[in-house]
């Protein structure tokens, strides 16, 4: 079930909707982008301000936290 709460933290499992742009960064510079084609579940591995680093398809990606929806057991 998706939660209305939007505060993500390290270790959370989140729903990532389709159409979201992910990016990989090196030295603070984006070098790879990925447009999510199908909704997916991701794990938050780092949180900084309004950005999260998530584990998606075996890689580490940066996404704005406003696009992540916490999954709950309700």
N, C-alpha and C positions, 0 to 999 in steps of 0.2 A: 504494500500500500504506500502511496506517495504521501508525504507529510507536508503541511503548509509551512512548517518551521524551515527556515532557510540557513541557519547557522551550521556550517560544516566544520568538522575538525578531523585531524589525522585519524585514520582508521575507519572512518565512516564509509558505508556503502551507499552510493547515490545513483539515481536514475539520470542518464544523460540523453536528452531528446535528439531526434534527428535534426539536421540543419545547423548544428552548432559548429563553429570553427575552432579547432584545437591548434595549438602551436607548440613546437619544440624550440627551445632557446639555448644558445651557447654564448656565454659572456654577456648576457643581457640582450642579445640580438637574436630575433627570430630567424631560423634557418630552414624550417620545414613546417608546412601547414597541412591540416587534414579536415575536410568537411565531413562530419558524421552523416552517413547515409541511412543507417537504421538505429533506432533507440538502443541503448546499451546500459549495462550496469558497470560502474567504475568504482575503484577504491581511492579515497583521498589519501595521498601519501605526504602532502605538505600543504599548509595554508598560510598565505601571506596577504594581509589587507583584503582586497576584494578578488584575489586570484587564488586558484587551487592548482596544485600539481596532482594529477590523477594517473592511475595505472589503467591504460586502455590498449587492448590488443597487444599486450606484452611490452609496451613502451611507456615512457613517462612523458606526459603531455600537460601543457598549461591551458586552463580554461577559466573564464570568469565565473565566480561562484553563483552568480544570479541564474546561470543555466543549469545548476545542479539541484536535484530534488532528493532529500534524504529518504531512504527506504526504511519503513518501520514495520514492526511485527503486529500492529494493531489489527 
